[in-house]
Structures are given as structure tokens and as C-alpha cells.
């Protein structure tokens, strides 16, 4: 294998791990949101808004890892 192939493999690993972390993070955010809504239904709107803000922050990680993957795969 040549050097470019190693770069493509590294880029795939970087993006895959970034997506895996985001998936786990999103699952944790929404599981705790559902748990909080089941405990205090009157806070549904606040908890949902906070969860979507958290998901937006968590989703920044795979976007950054995608950019890094494209930069490294030259």
C-alpha cells in the first residue's frame, strides 16, 4: 500500500470515530430528556429546547471530523 492509501484509511477512521461519538452522545442526551420529561411533564418545552441545543453542539464534532478527514486525505 502506498502513502495515499494510508491517508484514506486514517481519514475514514477519524470520521467513523467522530460519528460514533456523536451517535452515543445524541442517545445519551435524548434518553435523559425523555427521563426528565417522564419525571416532570410540565418542563417538557424547556427540556426539549435544551436537548436540541445539546444535539446541535454534539453534531459539531462529526462535522469537524469530516473536515479533518478531507484535509488529511490529500
C-alpha positions as a Python dict, from the first residue, in 0.01 Angstrom:
ca = {
    (1, 'X'): (0, 0, 0),
    (2, 'X'): (120, 346, -78),
    (3, 'X'): (110, 656, 137),
    (4, 'X'): (-218, 786, -11),
    (5, 'X'): (-397, 467, 89),
    (6, 'X'): (-288, 512, 449),
    (7, 'X'): (-422, 867, 437),
    (8, 'X'): (-762, 748, 316),
    (9, 'X'): (-777, 481, 585),
    (10, 'X'): (-684, 735, 853),
    (11, 'X'): (-948, 976, 724),
    (12, 'X'): (-1212, 704, 738),
    (13, 'X'): (-1116, 612, 1092),
    (14, 'X'): (-1127, 977, 1202),
    (15, 'X'): (-1470, 1032, 1054),
    (16, 'X'): (-1603, 699, 1179),
    (17, 'X'): (-1495, 765, 1537),
    (18, 'X'): (-1638, 1115, 1522),
    (19, 'X'): (-1972, 982, 1402),
    (20, 'X'): (-1968, 707, 1665),
    (21, 'X'): (-1910, 958, 1944),
    (22, 'X'): (-2187, 1182, 1817),
    (23, 'X'): (-2429, 890, 1798),
    (24, 'X'): (-2355, 788, 2155),
    (25, 'X'): (-2381, 1149, 2271),
    (26, 'X'): (-2716, 1202, 2099),
    (27, 'X'): (-2850, 883, 2250),
    (28, 'X'): (-2749, 994, 2599),
    (29, 'X'): (-2898, 1341, 2550),
    (30, 'X'): (-3235, 1214, 2435),
    (31, 'X'): (-3253, 933, 2691),
    (32, 'X'): (-3202, 1184, 2973),
    (33, 'X'): (-3452, 1421, 2811),
    (34, 'X'): (-3719, 1152, 2800),
    (35, 'X'): (-3634, 1057, 3158),
    (36, 'X'): (-3668, 1420, 3270),
    (37, 'X'): (-3999, 1464, 3087),
    (38, 'X'): (-4136, 1149, 3248),
    (39, 'X'): (-4042, 1284, 3592),
    (40, 'X'): (-4165, 1641, 3538),
    (41, 'X'): (-4403, 1666, 3241),
    (42, 'X'): (-4458, 2039, 3296),
    (43, 'X'): (-4096, 2108, 3191),
    (44, 'X'): (-4138, 1941, 2853),
    (45, 'X'): (-4078, 2255, 2646),
    (46, 'X'): (-3771, 2362, 2839),
    (47, 'X'): (-3615, 2016, 2836),
    (48, 'X'): (-3683, 1970, 2465),
    (49, 'X'): (-3528, 2306, 2376),
    (50, 'X'): (-3224, 2230, 2590),
    (51, 'X'): (-3191, 1887, 2428),
    (52, 'X'): (-3192, 2034, 2078),
    (53, 'X'): (-2924, 2285, 2175),
    (54, 'X'): (-2717, 1998, 2313),
    (55, 'X'): (-2766, 1795, 1996),
    (56, 'X'): (-2651, 2091, 1790),
    (57, 'X'): (-2333, 2112, 1995),
    (58, 'X'): (-2274, 1737, 1976),
    (59, 'X'): (-2326, 1733, 1598),
    (60, 'X'): (-2043, 1983, 1557),
    (61, 'X'): (-1795, 1705, 1632),
    (62, 'X'): (-1866, 1487, 1324),
    (63, 'X'): (-1870, 1796, 1104),
    (64, 'X'): (-1526, 1894, 1232),
    (65, 'X'): (-1402, 1536, 1191),
    (66, 'X'): (-1532, 1533, 832),
    (67, 'X'): (-1336, 1849, 757),
    (68, 'X'): (-1025, 1697, 915),
    (69, 'X'): (-1076, 1378, 715),
    (70, 'X'): (-1086, 1577, 391),
    (71, 'X'): (-777, 1773, 492),
    (72, 'X'): (-578, 1459, 576),
    (73, 'X'): (-685, 1264, 266),
    (74, 'X'): (-492, 1487, 25),
}
